[in-house]
Amino acid sequence: MVLDLFRYIAVEFASIWKGLGAEVDLFYRKELPLRGFDDEMRTVVASNLEGRGIRLHPGTNLTELSKTADGIKVVTDKGDELIADVVLFATGRAPNSNRLNLEAVGVEVDQIGAIKVDEYSRTSVPNIWAVGDVTNRINLTPVALMEATCFAKTVFGGQTVKPDYKDVPCAVFCIPPLSVVGLSEQEALAEANNDLLIYTSSFNPMKNSISKRVEKSTMKLVVDAETDKVLGAAMCGPDAAEIMQGIAVALKAGATKATFDSTVGIHPSAAEEFVTMRTLTRRVSPPSKPKTNL
């Protein structure tokens, strides 16, 4: 079974099929999977995928597929060949707007068919509104629900409410899962006027002590050095999405690193690592400033 990556879908299916006992080769165009996520966490995910026995092929495209008596012959742009039972291309999604005949009523769409809307989800036709993936903003079910709630309040509830896309949490359900909220280190550096403080914790989950599986759980906090505000959080490990939902509430409320530090942990749990990360991993500066490492 072969997978060609489009962000997280292929990573999730690779984990599913490997869990069902299939041999999986994962091909992706960059040096690490999960383009757009924090680079440090992408490295952890790649290591854990390999630890599960998934064969990774970074910086590789598929150039030729052909049926043979033994299965599907796959040829890469590096000249490598392999035989697979199934090939899945996770090529992403496009808004399913073509059959709506939107041009007949003057609703504007962009080059990929996404319906153009303003900050309140109103289209170019004042009495027509659009929410969810068809607008191609943040294509997540809970985000579509938020957009729909804001629409209902604005149009029917007598309130003027627009969706807030800041600090939207999400998860990649690979095994173990990755979950994030807020800014990645790279995004924070691109926006920052101040230095960033990076806190990390990495450990082998307690339950792996019996199986002897070497599979790291890694957690990360990105903090503004001047204001102490937590700008982003990430976790790769068991129950990451469950833990990150609570962290998302903290970020939405504007929590500082001091707030995290003053919170009592639940022991023994993985989640307590987020409130016991007291040792600074590194201090980084925006591109206009020299970087300083501990």
N, C-alpha and C positions, 0 to 999 in steps of 0.2 A: 504494500500500500504506500502510495507516494502523495505528498501534500505540497502544494505550492502556496506560499504564505501571502495572505492579505491581512496584515495586522493580526488580530487575535483569533479569528475564526479557525484558521488552520491549526494554531497551537492547541486550541480546545479539542478539536477533532483528533489531533495526534494523540493527546492524552486519553481520550475516550477509547480509541481503537487499540492503543497499546494496552489499556486496562482490560480489554476484551481478548487479548492474546495475540493480536496481529503484530507482524513486524512492520515498523513504520520508518520511512525516510522522509525527513522534513527539509524542503528546499525553500530558501528565501534569498532576496536580492541583496540585502545589506549584510554587514558582518555579525549583527545580532538580530534575533527576532523581535517582534513587537515594536515596530517603528512608532515613534511618538511618545513612548513611555520613558520613564527615567532610565538612563543608560546603566546605572549601577544595578537596578532591579532587573533589567533585561539580561544582564550577565548572570544573575542568580537564576532566573528562569531557564536560560540555556543550559546551565550546569545541571539543574534538577531534571530537565528533560533528558539529557544524556545519561544521568544517573538512573533514570527509569528504563534505559535501553533504547531510546529513540535516536536514530542516526541523523545527525544534523549536517546540512550542506549549506554553509553560509556563502553569500556572494555568488549564488548559482541560479541560472535560469534553465528552464526546460526548453529545448529547441525542436524536439521531434518525438512523436509518439506513433507507434505502429503495432498492429496486432500480429502476434506470432502464435505458433502452436503451443508455446509455453506460457503465454500471457501477453501483457503489453510491454513492448520494448520502449524504454525511456532513454533518450539521449540528452545530455546537458551541454551547455555552451562551453564546458571545459573538456568535452570529448568523452566523458564517462558514460557508461551504459549500465542499465540494470533492468531486470524483469519484474513487473508488478502485476498483481491481480486486479487492482483498482487504482486509478489515478484521480485525485480530486484537486481541482483548481479553486482555491478560495479567492475569487477575484473581486469581492466586494459587491455592493448593491447600488442600484440606481433607483431614484424615485419612480414609482409606477403611476405616472401621470398622463401617459400618452393617450389612453382610451377615454379620458375625461372630457376631451374636446374643449379644453380651457380657452383656446384662442378664439372660439366662437363668442365668448362673453367678455373677452379682453383681459383675462387673468394672465399675468406675465410669469414666465418660467425662465430659468437660466439655461446654460448650455447642456446640462445633464438632465434637465426636466424637473428640477426642484422648483416648487412654487415660491416666488419671491414674496416676502412678507416684511412688514415693519416690525418695530420692537414690541408691538402689541399683538402680532400675528395677523394683522389685516393685510389682505392682498391689494393689488392695484385696482381692484373693484371694491368700492367702500363697503358694500353689504356682503362681501364674501371673505371669509376668514379661513386660515389653514393652520393646522398644528400637526406635530408628529414628524415621522421620518420623511414624509413627502416634502417637507420644507428644508430638509438636510441641514439642520442646525447641530444638535447633539442627538445622535440616533440611538436613544435608549428609551425603553418603555416608561420608566419613571419620569423621564424628562417630558415625554409626550403627555403624561398625566398632569404634570405641573403646567404645561402650556395650555392644556384643556381647562384646568381649574382657573387659570388667569383669564382665559377667554370668557368663561362663564361668569366670573365675577365682574369683568369689564362690561360685557354686553347685557347681562341679565341681573347682576347683583348691585348695580349702582355704584361700583367701585372702579377705579382706573388702576389696573394692576398689570404689570408686565413680568414676564418670566425672568428669573435671576439665575444666570448660568455660572455664577462664581461658586467655587468649591462644590462642584457636582461629583460625588463619589462614583466609582465604577469598579468592576472586577473582571478579570480574565479567568475563566474557570478551567484552567489547566490543572494538573495534579503535581504538586500542591498549587492552590490558586494564588494569583497576584491581585491585590486590591490597592487602589490609590485614591487620594482626594487632595485637592489643591494643586499647587505647582510642583512640577518636577524640579530637580536641581538645575537642569539646563534652562527650563522656562524661567525660574526665579532669577538666575544670573542674567538672562536677557532683559528682564524688567527692573532689576534691582538698582537702587542708588547707593545702597549700603552693602557692607560685607554680609555674607551668609555664614551661619554656623550649622554644620552638618553633624548630626548625631545618628549613629547606627548601632545595631545590635544583631549579632548573628550567632546561631546556636543550632545544635541538632535536637529536634523535638524529643521529649522524654520517651514517647512511645516507640521511637526508633531504636532505643537501647536494647529492646528484645529482638527485633528483626535484624539488627545490625546494619540497617539501611543508612547510608551516609547521604543525607538530604537536608540541606540547610534551610532553616527559617531565618529570614532577614527582615529587619524593620528599620525604618529611616524617618527622621524628622528634618525638615528644612526650616531654619529659623532666621528671621531678620535680626542681625547683630545689634542694630540700633534700637529697635522697638521691642525686641524679645518676642514678637508675634510669630506663631507657627504658621508658615506659609504653605507647607505641604507635608503629607505623610504617605508612607507606602509600606506595604507588607507583602512578602511572599512566604507562604507557609499555610499549614492547616488552619481552617476557619478564618482565613484572612478577610473575607467579605463580611462575616458576622462581626468581627472586631472593628473593621474600618467604618461600619455604619455609625458606631458610637463616636469614633474619632471625628467623623464628618460633622456631627452635632457640635463638637468642641470647636472645630475650625470655623463653622458658621457663626458661632457665638463670639469669635475673635479671641480665642484662648491664646495665652502666651506660654512660653516654655516654663515659666515659673508656675503657671497654673497646673501644667502636667506634673511638674516636680512635687507640688504640694498635694497631689492626689494620692490617696492610699491605694496600693495595688491589691489585687485579688491573688492570693498565693495558695497553691501553685497554679499558675496559668501562663499562657503565652502572652496574653494581653497586658500583663503587669509590666512587661518590658518597656511599653510606651511611657510608663510613669517612673521608671527607674533608670532611664538613659541619662546619666549625669556626666559621663566622660565625653568631652568633645572629641569627635573623630578628626575633623579638620575645619579650618576657616578658609573660605574662598572669597575672592573679590570679583566684582564685575569686570568685564574686559578692559575698561579704562583704568583699572587699578592693578597693581601687581598682586599676584596670588600668594597667599601664605599658607603653608602646610605645617601641621604640627610634627 
